[in-house]
Amino acid sequence: MLQGLAEADMKMPEKLQVMCIIEKLPRSWEDFGMSLKHRKDTISLDDLMRAIAIEEEYRKEKPCMPVDVTANLNTPVGLSEEPLAACSLLPSVSHLHRSPQPVAHLRTSGPAFAVPVSDRSRCVSPVFGARSLSLLFHLKRIRKCEASNVLALLPDPSQEPGRYRRWREREMKKVVGVLSLLLLLLSQQHHLADAGWGGGFIKVRGQNFVLNGSPFFAHGFNAYWLMSLASDPSRRGKVSTAFQEASSRGLTLARTWAFSDGGYNALQTYPGVYNEQVFQGLDFVISEARKYRIRLILSFVNNYESFGGKKQYVNWARGQGQSMTSDDQFFTNPVVRGYYKNHVKTLITRFNKYTGLRYRDDPTILAWELMNEPRCTSDPSGRTIQGWITEMAAHVKSLDSNHLLEVGLEGFYGQSSPQWKKFVPGFDVGTDFIANNRIWGIDFATVHSYPDQWLSRADDRAQLAFLQRWLDTHIQDAKNILQKPLLLTEFGKSWKDSGFNPGQRDAVFATVYSRAYWSARKGGPAAGALFWQLLTEGMDSYRDGYEIILREIPQTTSNMITQQCRILRYLGKLFARERNVKKLKKAKTMRKSQGLDGKKG
């Protein structure tokens, strides 16, 4: 597909280069080309080539034959005479050329592995592509030859010991060089194959999430009910079905409750007293998420009365003789703060019956959340919640240095951003998006968005415009002020709204997903979005208007979710490959400099 693109005159101005390349797209790419033409005045050449790379990977993925890691590395490597295609993994115009369908043969003591370079394939190697495989195979061209001819070329150790020693040292250096590069390729192949999983904990580097050193992106969902259903063995199938359906669409992140305080089927029946059956339900949720390669955000407590929340903590303290006049004293009363800290410690140090890991040692958990949507309306200055977050963030980090931590904020602004404090009229809830997320120990920011609730009297167009401004403002503040990653951890559109139609929900999802993608594409802080909420069939009592049942929603919504997850995954792969190519170039430069130094010595 990309053969014609190489003919573009690189001496043209960039805008003409963009149009020249778009015009050369084949007819089967007409829809894609038209979408690019609409953006011709805003899209750069670099953006265009990356979009083409992602689109091509999206249209067709080609599996590659693996290199046999058990091969006898003492066996010479043979190469076919056909040259390898010089298809670069990076979407640079100068590398967009191909050769006819060559095949590189890696000969080992076992069977030879043939690696085809397809006309449609962007790369041969799942790690570095054809150029790096070409580098590997061309390190030393050893042609097939008769054993007698090989032996005739070898120096006789008894007759020429000095020459034999030098020959052996020279050949060992070659073997070590090839072996080192092969091991590097194999290790990077392993990391890239598990680009969205495996290997370790998600970390933060600047304003991005990273996994094994490469950028990490994830779209996901909310499912607060997971632990509740998993605590009943007869209903655990719903949990497995939800994870299976989500994973099949590419969703790789779930947010759920790790609390249920007091009341029916509670996890914590009384401060420090836990229902083991419910706790094992949470164990099962984590183990099933691991099985389906879905990471989790676990929330410690609720701001609202459902599942107990801060009201239940206050009632417990009141029962112990504490003078409590407001639920907001959850944030200030020392007894309540002690209850909360004990709950946090119990969760973090919990030993999972299914995985055999303590929660703090399990990379399935991406992050802890201090509270679902904390609010303290009795102190609009924000000082009360600021002090509580500071204390609790330090407490969590003293118990768990492996996992990330976030507050659970909705994104409302406070005193530190007076120009945005009235962004949502009537929502002065005592939180501060900037100040709260600057606290030590808070690793990334979160934002929720419900224009249909916050601006209920506005029409759909006004609500959508608000959503765009809301997201753009928070993405810019996360980038320029906080310099931390950002996740949109709740969004949705209710079918209970007057005049609802599925197209309105699709517009909300498209807006959220596009904002997340373009931020990630430019190296910005947005790393993904989680819709509210995922259900499976047969859960009618949990319907709240925002539910997404993947087998029931219109095909347009289902396809959008799948495609956006896939595109975000490909973007992560491209960034990982760029990083690997840079590492390879750096290693080559170091080897060259070491060789020059050796010659000078």
Residue pairs with C-beta under 8 A, 6 or more apart in sequence:
1 25
1 26
1 29
1 56
1 120
2 52
2 56
2 96
2 98
3 96
3 97
3 98
4 24
5 21
5 24
5 52
5 93
5 96
6 93
6 96
6 97
7 24
8 17
8 20
8 21
8 24
8 93
9 17
9 20
10 17
10 93
10 94
12 20
14 44
14 45
15 40
15 41
17 45
17 93
18 36
18 40
18 43
18 44
18 45
18 48
19 37
19 40
21 45
21 48
21 49
21 52
21 93
22 33
22 36
22 37
22 40
22 48
23 33
25 32
25 33
29 55
32 55
36 43
36 48
36 51
43 51
45 93
46 91
47 521
49 91
49 92
49 93
50 91
50 521
50 574
52 91
53 91
53 122
53 574
54 567
54 570
54 571
54 574
56 120
56 122
57 122
57 570
57 573
58 563
58 566
58 567
58 570
60 120
60 121
62 118
62 120
62 121
64 115
64 124
64 125
64 126
65 113
65 114
65 115
66 113
66 189
67 106
67 113
67 182
67 185
67 186
68 106
68 108
68 110
68 111
68 113
69 186
70 110
71 108
71 109
71 110
72 108
72 109
72 110
73 175
73 178
73 179
73 182
74 175
75 107
75 108
75 109
76 107
76 142
77 106
77 107
77 137
77 140
77 142
77 178
78 105
78 107
78 142
78 143
78 144
79 104
79 105
79 137
79 138
79 141
79 142
79 143
80 102
80 103
80 104
80 105
82 99
82 102
82 103
82 104
83 99
83 102
83 134
84 99
84 102
84 104
84 117
84 124
84 130
84 131
84 133
84 134
84 137
85 98
85 99
85 102
85 117
85 124
85 130
86 95
86 97
86 98
86 99
86 130
86 131
86 134
87 95
87 96
87 97
87 98
87 117
87 121
87 122
87 123
87 124
87 129
87 130
87 131
88 95
88 96
88 129
88 131
89 122
89 123
89 128
89 129
89 131
89 574
89 577
89 578
89 581
90 574
90 577
90 578
90 581
91 574
95 131
98 117
98 119
99 117
101 116
101 117
101 118
101 119
102 117
103 114
103 115
103 116
103 117
104 114
104 115
104 117
104 124
104 133
104 134
104 137
105 112
105 113
105 114
106 112
106 113
106 115
106 137
115 124
115 125
115 133
116 124
117 124
117 130
122 129
123 129
123 130
123 577
124 130
124 133
125 132
125 133
125 185
125 189
126 189
126 192
126 193
127 185
127 188
127 189
127 192
127 577
127 580
128 185
128 188
128 577
128 580
128 581
128 584
129 577
132 185
132 581
132 584
135 181
135 584
136 178
136 181
136 182
136 185
139 174
139 177
139 178
139 181
140 174
140 178
154 164
154 167
155 163
155 164
155 167
156 164
157 164
177 591
184 584
184 587
188 580
191 198
191 199
191 212
191 214
191 576
192 214
192 573
192 576
192 577
192 580
195 211
195 214
195 569
195 572
195 573
195 576
196 211
196 216
196 218
196 252
196 293
196 569
196 572
197 252
197 293
197 295
199 211
199 212
199 363
200 211
200 212
200 363
201 363
201 402
201 403
201 404
202 209
202 210
202 211
202 216
202 295
202 363
202 366
202 367
202 404
203 209
203 210
203 211
203 404
204 210
204 404
204 443
204 444
204 484
204 485
206 483
207 478
207 479
207 482
207 483
207 484
207 485
207 524
207 525
208 215
208 216
208 485
208 523
208 525
208 527
209 215
209 216
209 217
209 444
209 485
209 527
210 216
213 579
214 572
214 575
214 576
214 579
215 520
215 572
215 575
215 576
216 527
216 572
217 520
217 527
217 528
217 568
217 569
217 571
217 572
218 252
218 253
218 295
218 527
218 528
218 568
219 250
219 251
219 252
219 253
219 513
219 516
219 528
219 529
219 530
219 561
219 564
219 565
219 568
220 246
220 251
220 252
220 253
220 254
220 255
220 294
220 295
220 528
220 529
220 530
221 246
221 251
221 253
221 254
221 255
221 530
221 531
221 532
221 533
221 534
221 548
222 254
222 255
222 256
222 489
222 490
222 530
222 531
222 532
222 533
222 534
223 242
223 254
223 255
223 256
223 533
223 534
223 535
224 256
224 257
224 307
224 533
225 256
225 539
225 542
226 239
226 242
226 254
226 256
226 257
226 285
227 256
227 257
227 258
227 260
227 267
227 278
227 281
227 282
227 285
228 260
228 265
228 278
228 281
229 235
229 236
229 238
229 239
229 281
230 236
230 239
230 281
230 282
230 284
230 285
230 288
231 265
231 275
231 277
231 278
231 280
231 281
231 282
232 281
236 281
236 284
238 536
238 538
238 539
239 284
239 285
239 288
240 288
241 536
242 534
242 535
242 536
243 254
243 288
243 289
243 291
243 292
243 294
244 292
245 536
245 550
245 551
246 254
246 292
246 294
246 534
246 550
247 292
247 293
247 294
249 550
249 558
249 561
249 562
249 565
250 561
250 562
250 565
250 566
250 569
251 294
251 534
251 561
251 565
252 293
252 294
252 295
252 565
253 294
253 295
253 296
253 297
253 366
253 528
253 530
254 289
254 294
254 295
254 296
254 297
254 530
254 534
255 296
255 297
255 299
255 369
255 489
255 490
255 530
256 285
256 296
256 297
256 298
256 299
257 298
257 299
257 302
257 307
257 372
258 267
258 282
258 298
258 299
258 300
258 347
259 267
259 268
259 299
259 300
259 301
259 302
259 307
259 308
259 343
260 266
260 267
260 268
260 278
260 307
260 308
261 267
261 268
261 301
261 302
261 307
261 308
261 309
261 312
261 313
262 268
262 269
262 270
262 308
262 312
262 315
262 316
263 307
263 308
263 312
265 275
265 278
266 275
266 278
266 308
267 274
267 275
267 278
267 279
267 282
268 274
268 275
268 308
268 343
269 275
270 316
271 313
271 316
271 339
271 342
271 343
272 339
272 342
272 343
272 346
274 346
279 350
280 353
282 350
283 350
283 352
283 353
283 354
283 355
284 354
285 296
286 296
286 352
286 354
286 355
286 359
286 362
286 364
286 365
287 352
287 354
287 355
289 295
289 296
289 364
290 355
290 362
290 364
294 364
295 363
295 364
295 365
295 366
296 364
296 365
296 366
297 365
297 366
297 367
297 368
297 369
297 406
297 489
298 347
298 365
298 367
298 368
298 369
299 368
299 369
299 370
299 371
299 372
299 408
300 340
300 343
300 344
300 347
300 368
300 369
300 370
300 371
301 308
301 309
301 310
301 313
301 340
301 343
301 370
301 371
301 372
302 308
302 309
302 310
302 371
302 372
303 309
303 310
303 371
303 372
303 373
303 374
303 375
304 372
304 373
305 311
305 312
310 327
310 328
310 330
310 331
310 371
311 327
311 330
313 330
313 336
313 339
313 340
314 324
314 326
314 327
314 329
314 330
314 333
314 336
315 324
316 336
316 339
317 324
317 333
317 335
317 336
317 339
318 324
320 335
322 333
322 335
322 336
324 333
326 378
328 376
328 377
328 378
328 379
328 384
329 336
330 336
330 340
331 337
331 376
331 384
331 385
331 387
331 388
332 384
332 388
337 388
337 391
337 392
340 392
341 392
341 395
344 368
344 392
344 395
344 396
344 399
345 399
347 359
348 358
348 359
348 360
348 368
348 396
348 399
348 400
349 358
349 359
349 360
349 399
350 358
350 359
351 357
351 358
352 358
352 359
352 362
355 362
355 364
359 365
360 399
360 400
360 402
360 403
361 402
363 402
365 403
366 403
366 404
367 403
367 404
367 405
367 406
367 443
367 444
368 396
368 400
368 403
368 404
368 405
368 406
369 405
369 406
369 407
369 408
369 446
370 389
370 392
370 393
370 396
370 405
370 406
370 407
370 408
371 407
371 408
372 408
373 408
373 409
373 410
373 448
374 385
374 388
374 389
374 407
374 408
374 409
374 431
375 429
375 430
375 431
376 382
376 384
376 385
376 429
376 430
376 431
377 428
377 429
377 430
378 384
378 430
379 385
379 430
380 428
380 429
380 430
381 415
381 430
382 414
382 415
382 430
382 431
382 432
382 435
382 436
384 430
385 430
385 431
385 432
385 436
386 432
386 435
386 436
386 439
389 407
389 436
389 439
389 442
390 439
390 440
393 405
393 439
393 440
393 441
393 442
394 440
394 441
396 405
396 441
397 405
397 441
404 443
404 444
405 441
405 442
405 443
406 442
406 443
406 444
406 445
406 446
406 487
406 489
407 436
407 437
407 442
407 446
408 446
408 489
409 431
409 433
409 436
409 437
409 445
409 446
409 447
409 448
410 429
410 431
410 447
410 448
410 490
411 433
411 446
411 447
411 448
411 449
411 470
411 474
412 423
412 424
412 427
412 428
412 429
412 431
412 432
412 433
413 420
413 421
413 423
413 432
413 433
413 434
414 421
414 430
414 431
414 432
414 433
414 434
414 435
414 436
415 421
415 432
415 435
416 432
416 434
416 435
417 432
417 433
417 434
417 477
420 473
421 428
423 470
423 473
424 454
424 455
427 454
433 445
433 447
433 474
433 477
434 477
434 481
434 482
436 442
437 444
437 445
437 482
437 484
438 482
442 484
443 484
443 485
444 484
444 485
444 486
444 487
445 474
445 478
445 482
445 484
445 485
445 486
445 487
445 525
446 486
446 487
446 488
446 489
447 470
447 471
447 474
447 486
447 487
447 488
447 489
448 488
448 489
448 490
448 491
449 467
449 470
449 471
449 488
449 490
449 491
449 512
450 490
450 491
450 492
451 458
451 463
451 464
451 466
451 467
451 470
452 463
452 493
452 494
452 497
454 466
455 462
455 463
455 466
458 466
460 499
460 504
460 507
464 507
464 508
464 511
467 508
467 511
467 512
468 511
468 515
471 488
471 511
471 512
471 515
471 526
472 515
474 486
475 486
475 515
475 519
475 524
475 525
475 526
478 484
478 485
478 486
478 524
478 525
478 526
479 519
479 524
479 525
482 525
483 525
484 525
485 525
485 526
485 527
486 519
486 525
486 526
486 527
487 526
487 527
487 528
487 529
487 530
488 512
488 516
488 526
488 528
488 529
488 530
489 529
489 530
490 530
490 531
490 532
491 508
491 512
491 529
491 530
491 531
491 532
492 505
492 508
492 531
492 532
492 533
492 546
492 548
493 500
493 504
493 505
493 508
493 509
493 546
494 500
494 544
494 545
494 546
495 505
495 545
496 545
497 504
497 545
502 553
502 554
502 556
502 557
503 556
505 557
506 554
506 556
506 557
506 560
509 531
509 557
509 560
509 561
509 564
510 560
512 529
513 529
513 560
513 564
515 526
516 526
516 527
516 528
516 529
516 568
517 564
517 567
517 568
517 571
518 524
519 525
519 526
520 526
520 527
520 528
520 568
520 571
521 571
528 568
531 546
531 548
531 561
532 546
533 542
533 544
533 546
533 547
533 548
534 547
534 548
534 549
534 550
535 542
535 543
535 547
535 548
535 549
536 549
536 551
537 549
537 551
537 552
539 549
548 557
548 561
550 558
550 561
